[in-house]
Amino acid sequence: MKLSILIPMYNAENYIGNCIESILQQNIAEQDYEIIIMDDGSRDNSIAIVCDFTKRHKNIRLYTESNVGTYSTRNKLLKIARGDYIYNLDSDDYIVHNCLGDLIKIAEDNCLDIIGFKTKATLALDQFKLNDTIEAYKVEISSGKAFIVNYKNLRYEVWWYLIRKDFMENNNMSFNNNEYNADVIFTLEALLKAEKIGYLPLSIHRYVQTQDSLMRSMNIDIIRKRFEFMQMMINNTSQLINSLKQDSNSGVLIKNMSYRRDVFTLFIIINMVRNPFSLEYIKNIIKTFKATGAYPINYLKNYKYGGLKFRLLVAIVNNEKLIYTLTSIKNLFSKPIN
């Protein structure tokens, strides 16, 4: 078995059929890849849709469980996957047609630990064609660390690459318990350990911008949970960065990882102040950031959207007393949440 495509699913009736159809329209023999879907307690018609596919395609398997979370589900999927390469895909996204066979061939021919590609954000569910052929592009091959150096703005999600299963097993890789951001540390650890990664600057993945995503929810309990998991992710990233500081040859690597971490840190502090969180809550989070070196923010000086307004924003976020003053004023007009 050459490839396992692993899909966690929860209430995805509007998207899962399109996702599966995109995976079936590929230039790879059906017996050479499997599609494993694990439902996490869906309450809509998702399971019925997938069951219909399993009746027509022998390479599709469906498992069910009950509300254990996306990344617990991903770890279970990894354990039952049989493919030489693994592709972690979200149930609301999809891929272009006739690409998987080419990607697997490139990965096998070059003994790659990882093969990656670009994504395209879209609201549409029918963008299945590539503007160019894969053969028209030269695959960039490097170590994972060199890739981080060359791609400062790399994405941390797991759906922009295929990864070799025995590479993961040999490095004891799995997803941590960060329900919203486990793919960040998973991807960083994979890149730091990968000896050979191939990259195609070609948009193969389609990132569907769903309006009901938890990441876009305005429910305050979900926002708080999201912030707590982002805090965990930032601190875990800082720990990885700090472990690299023992290597004198990791200068640019550390700067690029710190740059991406600082983007997350800036985002979370701004949004904590905007939302009705208590002064004590914000102080505690900033305290943890200071302990791991994530605060104050030091690596955004060359941020591509930089300018006077942006530099002013960073200066405000780095002014701890000002942040606390703004929070106190805001809390005079709203009930703070601890």
C-alpha positions in Angstrom: 0.0 0.0 0.0 1.6 3.3 -1.1 -0.6 5.9 0.6 -3.1 6.3 3.4 -5.3 9.4 3.4 -6.5 10.0 6.9 -9.6 12.2 7.6 -11.1 13.0 11.0 -14.8 13.9 10.6 -17.4 15.8 12.6 -20.6 17.2 11.2 -19.2 17.5 7.7 -22.3 16.6 5.6 -21.9 19.6 3.4 -18.2 18.9 2.5 -17.2 15.2 3.1 -18.7 14.0 -0.2 -16.8 16.6 -2.2 -13.6 15.8 -0.2 -13.9 12.0 -1.0 -14.7 12.6 -4.6 -11.6 14.7 -5.1 -9.5 11.9 -3.6 -11.1 9.3 -5.9 -10.4 11.2 -9.0 -6.6 10.5 -9.0 -3.9 9.0 -11.1 -3.1 6.2 -8.7 -4.6 2.7 -8.7 -7.3 2.1 -6.2 -5.5 -0.8 -4.6 -2.4 1.4 -4.0 -4.1 3.8 -1.6 -6.7 3.8 1.2 -9.0 6.5 2.5 -9.7 6.1 6.3 -12.3 8.2 7.8 -13.0 8.4 11.6 -16.2 10.0 12.7 -16.1 11.8 16.0 -19.7 11.7 17.1 -21.4 13.5 14.1 -25.0 14.4 14.6 -25.8 15.1 10.9 -25.8 13.0 7.8 -22.0 12.6 7.5 -21.9 8.9 8.4 -24.6 8.0 5.9 -22.7 9.8 3.1 -19.5 8.0 3.8 -21.2 4.7 4.1 -22.6 5.1 0.6 -19.0 5.6 -0.6 -17.7 2.5 1.3 -20.3 0.3 -0.6 -18.9 1.4 -3.9 -15.2 1.6 -3.2 -13.2 -1.1 -1.4 -10.3 1.3 -0.5 -12.6 3.4 1.8 -12.9 2.5 5.5 -15.1 4.2 8.1 -14.6 4.1 11.9 -16.7 5.8 14.5 -16.0 7.0 18.0 -17.6 9.6 20.3 -16.3 13.1 20.9 -12.6 12.5 21.7 -11.3 15.5 19.6 -9.6 16.0 16.3 -6.0 15.2 17.3 -6.9 12.2 19.4 -8.7 11.0 16.3 -5.6 11.7 14.1 -3.4 9.6 16.4 -5.8 6.7 16.1 -5.9 7.0 12.4 -2.1 6.9 12.3 -2.1 3.6 14.1 -4.4 1.9 11.7 -2.9 3.4 8.5 -1.1 0.9 6.2 0.4 3.2 3.6 4.1 3.9 3.0 3.1 7.6 3.0 0.5 9.4 5.1 -1.7 12.3 4.1 -3.7 14.1 6.8 -6.6 15.9 5.2 -9.5 17.8 6.8 -13.1 16.7 5.9 -14.1 20.1 4.6 -11.1 20.5 2.3 -10.2 18.8 -1.0 -7.4 18.3 -3.5 -7.0 18.8 -7.2 -7.6 15.8 -9.5 -4.9 13.5 -10.8 -2.0 14.6 -8.5 -1.5 11.8 -5.9 0.2 9.4 -8.3 2.7 12.0 -9.3 3.4 13.0 -5.7 4.0 9.5 -4.6 6.3 8.8 -7.5 8.4 11.9 -6.7 8.5 10.9 -3.1 9.5 7.3 -3.8 12.1 8.2 -6.5 13.8 10.6 -4.2 13.4 8.7 -0.9 11.7 11.7 0.6 10.7 11.9 4.2 8.2 14.6 3.3 6.8 16.0 0.1 4.9 19.3 0.3 2.9 21.7 -1.9 1.0 24.9 -1.8 -2.6 25.5 -0.8 -5.3 27.8 -2.2 -7.9 29.3 0.1 -11.4 29.2 -1.5 -15.1 29.3 -0.9 -15.7 27.1 -4.0 -16.0 23.4 -4.0 -15.2 22.8 -7.7 -11.6 24.0 -8.3 -10.2 20.6 -9.2 -7.8 21.6 -12.0 -4.2 22.6 -11.9 -3.1 25.6 -13.9 0.1 23.8 -14.8 1.2 20.2 -14.8 3.3 18.8 -12.0 5.9 17.7 -14.6 6.4 21.4 -15.5 7.9 22.1 -12.1 11.2 21.1 -10.6 10.9 19.7 -7.2 13.0 21.6 -4.6 14.8 19.1 -2.3 16.5 20.1 0.9 16.7 19.1 4.6 13.8 20.0 6.8 15.9 22.6 8.6 16.9 24.2 5.4 13.3 24.4 4.4 12.5 26.4 7.5 15.4 28.7 6.7 14.2 29.2 3.1 10.5 29.5 3.9 10.0 31.9 6.7 6.3 32.0 6.2 5.7 28.3 6.0 2.4 26.9 7.0 2.1 24.7 10.0 -1.0 22.7 9.1 -0.7 19.0 8.2 -2.6 19.1 4.9 0.2 20.7 2.8 2.4 17.6 2.8 2.6 13.9 2.6 4.9 12.2 5.2 6.6 8.8 5.2 5.1 6.5 7.8 8.3 4.8 8.9 10.0 8.2 9.2 7.3 9.1 11.8 7.6 5.7 13.5 11.4 5.9 13.7 11.1 9.3 15.4 8.2 8.3 17.7 6.0 11.1 16.2 2.4 11.7 17.2 0.1 14.6 17.8 0.0 16.2 21.2 -3.1 17.0 23.1 -3.5 20.5 21.8 -6.9 20.2 20.2 -6.7 23.3 18.1 -3.0 23.6 17.3 -1.4 20.2 17.5 -0.3 20.3 13.9 2.0 23.2 14.6 4.4 21.2 16.8 3.9 18.1 14.8 4.9 19.9 11.6 7.9 21.7 13.2 9.2 18.4 14.7 8.8 16.7 11.4 10.8 19.4 9.6 13.5 19.5 12.2 14.0 15.8 11.9 13.5 15.3 8.1 16.7 14.7 6.1 15.0 15.1 2.8 11.9 17.1 2.0 10.7 17.8 -1.5 8.5 20.9 -2.3 6.4 21.8 -5.3 5.3 25.4 -5.5 2.0 24.3 -6.9 -1.4 24.7 -5.4 -2.7 21.2 -4.9 -4.7 21.5 -1.7 -7.9 23.5 -1.5 -8.5 25.1 1.9 -12.2 25.7 2.1 -13.2 28.7 4.1 -16.2 27.4 6.1 -18.2 29.9 8.0 -19.1 27.4 10.8 -15.5 26.6 11.7 -14.6 26.5 15.4 -11.7 28.7 14.5 -14.1 31.5 13.5 -16.6 31.0 16.3 -17.6 34.1 18.3 -18.7 32.0 21.3 -16.7 33.2 24.3 -16.2 29.8 25.8 -14.8 28.5 22.5 -12.7 31.7 22.1 -11.2 31.1 25.6 -10.5 27.4 24.8 -8.9 28.5 21.5 -6.7 31.0 23.3 -5.6 28.4 25.9 -4.6 26.0 23.2 -2.8 28.8 21.3 -0.9 29.7 24.5 0.1 26.0 24.9 1.3 26.0 21.2 3.3 29.2 21.6 5.0 27.8 24.7 5.7 24.5 23.1 7.2 26.3 20.1 9.4 28.3 22.4 10.7 25.2 24.0 11.7 23.8 20.6 13.4 27.1 19.8 15.2 27.1 23.1 16.5 23.6 22.5 18.0 24.7 19.2 20.0 27.5 20.8 22.7 25.0 21.9 23.6 24.6 18.2 25.7 27.5 17.0 24.8 26.8 13.4 21.0 27.4 13.9 21.0 31.2 13.7 18.6 31.7 10.8 16.6 28.7 11.7 16.0 30.1 15.2 15.1 33.5 13.8 12.6 32.1 11.3 10.9 29.9 13.9 10.9 32.8 16.4 9.4 35.1 13.7 6.4 32.7 13.2 6.0 32.2 16.9 6.0 36.0 17.4 3.2 36.4 14.8 1.1 34.0 17.0 2.0 35.9 20.1 1.1 39.2 18.7 -2.3 37.8 17.5 -3.2 36.3 20.8 -2.3 39.3 22.9 -4.3 41.7 20.7 -7.3 39.4 20.7 -7.2 38.9 24.5 -7.3 42.6 25.0 -10.2 42.9 22.5 -12.2 40.2 24.3 -13.7 40.4 27.8 -10.9 38.7 29.7 -9.9 39.8 33.1 -6.6 41.5 33.9 -5.5 38.6 36.0 -6.1 36.2 33.1 -4.1 38.3 30.7 -1.3 38.7 33.2 -1.0 35.0 33.7 -0.7 34.3 30.0 1.9 37.0 29.5 3.8 35.6 32.5 4.0 32.2 30.8 5.2 33.8 27.5 7.9 35.7 29.4 9.1 32.5 31.0 9.7 30.8 27.7 11.0 33.8 25.8 7.9 34.4 23.7 7.4 37.9 25.2 8.3 40.6 24.6 8.1 40.3 20.8 11.5 40.7 19.2 11.5 39.1 15.7 8.9 41.0 13.7 11.1 43.9 12.6 11.2 42.8 9.0 7.6 41.7 8.9 6.4 42.0 5.3 3.4 44.1 6.2 5.6 46.4 8.3 5.2 50.1 8.4 4.7 52.8 10.9 1.3 51.6 12.0 2.5 48.0 12.4 5.6 49.1 14.3 3.4 51.1 16.6 1.2 48.1 17.2 4.1 45.9 18.1 5.4 48.7 20.4 2.0 48.8 22.2 1.9 45.0 22.6 5.4 45.1 24.0 4.4 47.7 26.6 3.2 45.5 29.4 2.0 48.3 31.6 0.0 49.8 28.7 -1.6 46.4 27.9 -2.7 46.2 31.5 -4.0 49.7 31.5 -6.1 49.2 28.4 -7.5 45.9 29.8 -8.5 47.7 33.0 -10.3 50.4 31.1 -12.1 47.9 28.9 -13.2 46.0 32.0 -14.9 49.0 33.4 -17.5 48.7 30.6 -17.8 44.9 30.4 -17.9 42.0 32.8 -14.5 40.4 32.7 -14.0 36.6 32.4 -11.3 34.9 34.5 
